[in-house]
Amino acid sequence: MPSLYRLKVFTCLLLMLALCVPASQVNSFIFGEFTISDEAELGQKVHRLIRSNFEVVQDPVITGYVQEIASRLEKAAPPQPFPLQVDVVEDRSLNAMATVAGYMVLFSGMITRMETESELAYIMSHELAHITQRHVARNIERSKKISAGALLGIIAGALVGADAGQTLAVGSIAGAQSAFLSYSREDEREADHIGMNYLIQAGYNPEGAVSALQKIRRLQFFAGGDIPSYMSTHPGVDERINYLRNRIERLDDHLLERQDDNRKLYRVQTLLRARHDDPAAALDHFRKETGDECLANLGQGIANSRMNRVRDAQQNFEKLLSCDDSDPLFLREAGRFYFQYDQLAKAGELLQKAVMLNPEDSLALLFYARVLAEKGDRDTAINYFHEALKKMPENPRVHEYLARTYGGGGDNFMAHLHMAYAHIFSNQRSRADFHLARAREAAQSPEQEQKLKELKNAYEERLKYWKKS
């Protein structure tokens, strides 16, 4: 589904949710301050809506890297009432946004198009500054007559640009339809200034700020619509770039000599391109890669596998393992490939080693559990599936494979329970209804009734954000 259409659907869902807000909740926002508790509640709703309607990346290599940058920037900022939380949305749009309650969203296109970690860190530091300066919250407080329902609708509009729905990039959070919540030029200048402070204090090269904004402007001519027109037409953008450049000229030279370690960024970009871009385009990109031969083989291997070019993919993964057969990421991806093409012994060997070297890698745990399940070791497989669920409890694939493993062992209650979760978290209501009913029929013990209660709560929570049939 095109990103523009998804954003329009998302807007409609927010507006429908706004109509369902009870009066008691509406009154709490009228003629009063937008309190920390109000912000926390709204942030939770926005977070749930995004996770219910967008493909959120759940690869720990990617999310861990982004959160690592976020934590580094967060330490440079004053203490905040909310921890900084960042989701990566699978979308090629060049977009990033801060909402409320410390919640930030990066589109994958923003990550893949940055050339250095300092550039990506600046995008995040700018958005962090909007959060720490509470620009959205302050604008909400200035409007004395705003209900929770209207506010949700406005934030929906904030995710859609002024030009009939284009996404916004590193700029105003609201379009013309919700101007009273938009970032002013002063807000943007403050976010640039404070964001630059965070960038420097976190140890990054401040030149990443200017190069990031210049890159976004330059890419608009080649992106085929991925870049919102707002970024190029807002009269303050050139002024902001000039301001940042002038500020950099006054900094000590040693700050400009800081070197980026971009190795993690390049690994993350390889995964995002290979797994989430068009595989033919990704393959072409990696064939032209002249920097890191190992990452080029990783990218080609994944892209060839997605295109069912098994022989080419196997050659790529063999070359990858010859680069380093103790790199947990290389082991995981090679193991995934061999599992996909029924080479269970090879897959099990590689994935077991990946799990041992990095027990926090939830995807390695997931695929190792699948190998064990295929080999008939259901009990051990179930243990590994549950370990994976601890790290990504809303991943529908983990629930689905766990359900199939329970079903293969004759545990119908747990099979239907986790299959219901799988469909809840993949937003398939009718199938979730079916398995919820079957789990209810199979529940017998008090423990099962408690699990069923937790399942119903998850269902009811997600139901608020599903499309209306």
C-alpha positions in Angstrom: 0.0 0.0 0.0 1.5 3.4 -0.9 2.7 5.5 2.0 0.4 8.4 1.1 -2.7 6.1 1.1 -1.6 4.5 4.4 -1.3 7.9 6.0 -4.8 8.9 4.8 -6.2 5.7 6.2 -4.4 6.4 9.4 -5.8 9.9 9.6 -9.3 8.5 9.1 -8.8 6.0 11.9 -7.6 8.8 14.3 -10.6 10.9 13.5 -13.0 7.9 14.1 -11.2 7.3 17.4 -11.7 10.9 18.3 -15.5 10.5 17.9 -15.4 7.7 20.4 -13.7 9.6 23.2 -16.0 9.6 26.3 -17.2 13.0 27.6 -15.4 12.6 30.9 -12.1 12.4 29.0 -13.0 15.4 26.8 -13.8 17.6 29.8 -10.4 16.9 31.3 -8.8 18.8 28.4 -11.1 21.8 28.2 -10.1 25.1 29.8 -7.2 23.5 31.5 -3.5 22.8 31.1 -2.3 19.9 29.0 -0.9 18.0 31.9 1.9 15.4 32.0 -0.7 12.7 32.6 -2.8 14.0 29.7 0.3 13.9 27.5 1.1 10.3 28.6 -2.4 9.1 27.8 -2.4 10.8 24.4 1.1 9.5 23.7 0.0 5.9 24.4 -2.9 6.3 22.0 -0.7 7.7 19.2 1.9 4.9 19.8 -0.8 2.2 19.6 -2.3 3.8 16.5 1.0 3.8 14.6 1.7 0.2 15.6 -1.8 -0.8 14.6 -1.6 0.7 11.1 2.0 0.8 10.0 4.6 -1.8 9.5 7.0 -1.2 12.4 10.5 -2.8 12.1 11.2 -5.3 14.8 14.8 -6.4 13.9 16.8 -5.8 17.1 19.9 -4.9 15.1 18.0 -2.0 13.6 15.9 -0.9 16.6 18.8 -1.4 18.9 21.0 0.9 16.8 18.4 3.6 16.6 17.7 3.4 20.4 21.5 3.5 21.0 21.6 6.9 19.3 18.5 8.0 21.1 20.0 7.1 24.5 23.2 8.9 23.6 21.2 12.1 22.7 18.9 11.7 25.7 21.8 11.8 28.1 22.8 15.2 26.6 19.3 16.6 27.3 17.9 17.7 30.7 15.9 15.1 32.6 12.5 14.5 31.0 9.2 13.2 32.4 9.1 10.6 29.6 11.8 8.2 28.3 12.6 8.7 24.7 11.1 5.9 22.6 11.7 5.5 18.9 9.9 3.3 16.4 11.2 2.7 12.9 8.4 2.5 10.3 9.0 0.5 7.2 8.5 3.2 4.6 10.8 4.7 2.0 9.5 8.3 2.7 12.2 10.7 4.0 10.4 11.4 7.2 10.8 11.8 10.9 8.5 13.1 13.6 8.2 13.8 17.2 4.7 13.5 18.7 4.0 13.6 22.4 5.2 11.9 25.6 8.7 11.3 24.4 7.6 9.3 21.3 9.5 9.6 18.1 9.0 7.9 14.7 11.7 7.4 12.0 10.7 6.2 8.6 13.2 3.7 7.2 13.8 6.0 4.2 15.3 8.6 6.5 17.8 6.1 7.8 18.9 4.7 4.5 19.5 8.1 2.9 21.8 9.5 5.6 25.5 9.0 4.9 26.9 9.4 8.4 25.8 8.8 11.9 26.1 12.5 12.7 23.5 13.2 10.0 21.0 10.7 11.4 21.8 11.8 14.9 21.0 15.4 14.0 17.6 14.4 12.6 16.9 12.7 15.9 18.3 15.5 18.0 16.1 18.1 16.2 13.0 16.0 16.9 14.2 15.5 20.5 14.5 19.2 20.9 10.8 19.6 19.9 10.0 17.0 22.6 12.2 18.5 25.4 10.9 22.0 24.6 7.4 20.6 24.6 6.5 22.5 21.5 3.3 20.5 20.8 2.3 20.5 24.5 2.8 24.3 24.7 0.7 24.9 21.7 -2.0 22.7 23.0 -2.0 24.7 26.3 -2.3 27.9 24.4 -5.5 26.8 22.8 -7.9 26.9 25.8 -10.8 25.2 24.1 -9.6 21.9 22.8 -11.0 18.5 23.6 -9.2 15.2 23.6 -11.2 14.2 20.5 -10.3 17.3 18.6 -6.7 16.9 19.6 -6.5 13.4 18.3 -7.9 14.6 15.0 -5.4 17.4 14.8 -2.5 15.0 15.5 -3.9 12.9 12.7 -3.7 15.9 10.5 -0.2 16.5 11.7 0.8 13.2 10.1 -0.6 14.5 6.8 1.0 17.4 5.1 -0.6 20.6 3.9 -0.6 19.4 0.2 -3.5 16.9 0.4 -1.7 14.4 2.6 2.1 14.5 2.0 4.2 13.5 5.0 6.3 16.1 6.7 10.0 15.9 7.2 12.0 17.6 9.9 9.7 20.5 10.1 6.3 21.6 11.2 4.2 18.9 12.7 1.0 20.3 11.4 -0.3 21.5 8.1 -2.6 24.4 7.2 -5.6 22.5 8.4 -4.3 22.6 12.0 -2.2 25.7 12.0 -2.6 26.5 15.7 -0.6 23.4 16.5 2.1 24.0 13.9 5.6 24.7 14.8 6.4 28.4 14.4 9.6 29.6 12.8 10.7 30.3 16.4 10.0 26.7 17.4 12.0 25.5 14.4 14.9 27.8 15.2 14.8 26.7 18.9 14.8 23.0 17.8 17.7 23.7 15.5 19.6 25.5 18.3 18.8 23.0 21.1 19.2 20.1 18.8 22.6 21.2 17.8 23.5 21.5 21.5 22.4 17.9 22.1 24.3 16.8 19.0 27.6 18.4 20.2 27.2 17.3 23.8 26.5 13.7 22.6 29.9 13.7 20.9 28.9 14.1 17.3 30.3 16.3 14.6 28.0 19.3 14.3 28.6 19.5 10.6 26.1 16.6 10.4 23.3 19.1 11.0 23.9 21.1 7.8 24.8 18.2 5.7 21.6 16.4 6.8 19.3 19.3 5.9 21.1 19.9 2.6 20.8 16.2 1.7 17.1 16.3 2.3 16.7 19.3 0.1 18.9 17.8 -2.7 17.1 14.5 -2.7 13.8 16.1 -3.5 14.8 16.4 -7.1 15.5 12.6 -7.4 13.1 11.0 -5.0 10.0 10.7 -7.2 7.6 12.1 -4.7 9.1 10.7 -1.5 10.1 14.2 -0.3 7.3 16.4 0.9 7.0 19.7 -0.9 6.8 21.4 2.5 10.4 20.8 3.0 11.4 22.8 -0.1 8.7 25.5 -0.1 8.7 26.6 3.6 10.4 30.0 3.6 12.3 29.3 6.7 14.4 26.3 5.5 17.2 28.2 3.8 17.3 30.6 6.8 17.6 27.6 9.1 20.4 26.0 7.1 22.3 29.4 7.0 21.8 29.8 10.7 23.3 26.3 11.4 26.2 27.0 9.0 27.0 30.3 10.7 26.9 28.7 14.1 29.2 26.0 13.0 31.7 28.5 11.7 32.0 29.9 15.3 32.7 26.5 16.9 36.1 25.3 18.0 37.9 23.4 15.3 38.3 20.3 17.4 34.5 19.8 17.4 34.6 19.7 13.6 37.4 17.1 13.6 35.2 14.5 15.3 35.0 11.3 13.2 31.9 9.2 12.8 32.1 5.4 13.3 29.6 4.5 10.6 30.0 0.7 10.7 26.7 0.1 12.5 24.9 2.6 10.3 26.0 0.7 7.2 24.9 -2.6 8.6 21.5 -1.2 9.5 21.2 0.4 6.0 22.1 -2.9 4.4 19.4 -4.7 6.3 16.7 -2.1 5.6 17.5 -2.0 1.9 17.8 -5.8 1.5 14.8 -6.7 3.5 12.4 -3.8 2.8 13.2 -2.2 -0.5 12.2 -3.7 -3.9 14.6 -6.7 -4.1 15.6 -6.1 -7.7 16.5 -2.5 -6.9 18.3 -3.6 -3.7 20.3 -6.2 -5.7 21.4 -3.6 -8.2 22.5 -1.3 -5.4 24.6 -4.0 -3.7 26.2 -5.1 -6.9 27.5 -1.6 -7.3 28.7 -1.5 -3.7 32.5 -0.9 -3.6 33.0 -0.1 0.1 32.4 -3.2 2.2 32.5 -6.4 0.3 31.1 -8.4 3.3 28.0 -6.1 3.6 27.6 -6.2 -0.2 27.4 -10.0 0.0 25.0 -9.8 2.9 22.7 -7.5 0.9 22.9 -9.5 -2.3 22.3 -12.7 -0.4 19.1 -11.4 1.2 17.9 -9.8 -2.1 18.6 -12.9 -4.1 16.8 -15.1 -1.6 13.8 -12.8 -1.8 13.8 -13.3 -5.5 14.2 -17.1 -5.2 17.6 -17.0 -6.8 18.8 -19.8 -4.5 22.1 -20.6 -6.1 23.2 -17.0 -6.2 22.0 -16.4 -2.7 23.9 -19.4 -1.4 27.1 -18.2 -3.0 26.6 -14.8 -1.4 26.1 -16.4 2.0 29.1 -18.6 1.6 31.2 -15.6 0.8 29.7 -13.8 3.8 30.6 -16.5 6.2 34.1 -16.6 4.8 34.4 -12.9 5.8 33.6 -13.6 9.4 32.0 -16.8 10.7 31.7 -15.4 14.2 29.6 -12.3 13.4 26.2 -12.9 15.0 24.4 -10.9 12.3 26.1 -12.8 9.5 25.3 -16.1 11.2 21.7 -15.2 11.8 21.0 -14.1 8.2 22.8 -17.1 6.7 20.9 -19.4 9.1 17.6 -17.8 8.0 18.5 -18.5 4.4 19.4 -22.2 5.0 16.2 -22.7 7.0 14.1 -21.2 4.3 15.4 -23.7 1.8 15.1 -26.7 4.2 18.8 -27.2 5.1 17.9 -27.7 8.7 21.2 -29.1 9.9 23.2 -26.1 8.5 20.6 -23.6 9.7 20.5 -25.1 13.2 24.3 -24.9 13.5 24.5 -21.3 12.4 21.5 -20.1 14.4 22.6 -21.8 17.5 25.9 -20.1 17.3 24.2 -16.8 16.6 22.0 -17.2 19.7 25.0 -18.1 21.8 27.0 -15.1 20.7 24.1 -12.7 21.0 21.2 -14.1 23.2 19.4 -10.7 22.9 18.8 -11.2 19.2 15.1 -12.0 19.2 15.1 -12.9 15.4 17.9 -15.4 15.9 15.9 -16.9 18.8 12.8 -17.0 16.6 14.5 -18.8 13.7 16.4 -21.2 16.0 13.1 -22.1 17.7 11.6 -22.8 14.2 14.5 -25.1 13.4 13.9 -27.0 16.7 10.2 -27.2 16.0 10.8 -28.6 12.5 13.2 -31.2 14.0 10.4 -32.3 16.4 12.0 -30.9 19.6 8.8 -29.1 20.5 9.5 -28.5 24.2 12.8 -26.8 23.6 11.4 -24.9 20.6 8.5 -23.6 22.8 11.1 -22.3 25.4 12.9 -20.4 22.7 9.7 -19.0 21.2 8.8 -17.6 24.7 12.3 -16.1 25.0 11.7 -14.3 21.7 8.2 -13.2 22.9 9.8 -11.5 25.9 11.7 -9.3 23.6 9.0 -8.6 21.0 5.6 -9.5 22.6 3.6 -8.0 19.8 5.3 -9.8 16.9 2.6 -11.8 15.1 5.0 -14.3 13.5 6.3 -15.4 16.9 2.8 -16.0 18.1 1.8 -17.8 14.9 4.8 -20.2 15.0 4.4 -20.8 18.7 0.7 -21.6 18.1 1.6 -24.1 15.4 4.1 -25.8 17.7 1.5 -26.0 20.5 -1.0 -27.4 18.1 1.4 -30.0 16.8 1.8 -31.2 20.4 -2.0 -31.4 21.0 -2.4 -28.3 23.2 -5.4 -26.8 21.6 -5.9 -24.0 24.1 -2.4 -22.6 23.8 -2.6 -23.1 20.0 -5.8 -21.0 19.7 -4.6 -18.5 22.3 -1.4 -17.6 20.4 -3.0 -17.8 17.0 -5.6 -15.2 18.3 -2.7 -13.0 19.4 -1.0 -13.5 16.0 -4.1 -12.1 14.2 -4.7 -9.4 16.8 -1.2 -8.0 16.2 -1.5 -8.4 12.4 -4.9 -6.6 12.5 -7.0 -9.4 11.2 -10.2 -9.1 13.2 -12.3 -11.9 11.8 -9.5 -14.5 12.3 -8.8 -13.1 15.7 -12.5 -13.6 16.5 -12.4 -17.2 15.4 -9.4 -18.2 17.5 -10.6 -16.2 20.5 -13.8 -18.2 20.4 -12.0 -21.5 20.1 -9.6 -20.5 23.0 -12.7 -19.7 25.1 -14.2 -23.1 24.4 -10.9 -24.9 25.3 -10.2 -23.0 28.5 -10.7 -25.2 31.6 -8.3 -24.4 34.4 -8.1 -21.1 36.4 -4.7 -20.5 34.8 -6.2 -20.8 31.3 -9.0 -18.5 32.3 -6.5 -15.9 33.4 -4.6 -16.2 30.1 -7.9 -15.8 28.3 -8.7 -12.6 30.2 -5.3 -11.2 29.2 -6.1 -12.1 25.6 -9.5 -10.4 25.7 -7.8 -7.2 27.1 -5.3 -7.2 24.2 -8.2 -7.7 21.8 -10.3 -4.9 23.2 -7.3 -2.5 23.2 -6.4 -3.2 19.6 -10.1 -3.2 18.5 -10.2 0.6 19.1 -7.7 1.2 16.3 -8.9 -1.2 13.6 -10.5 -0.2 10.4 -14.3 -0.2 10.5 -15.8 -2.8 8.2 
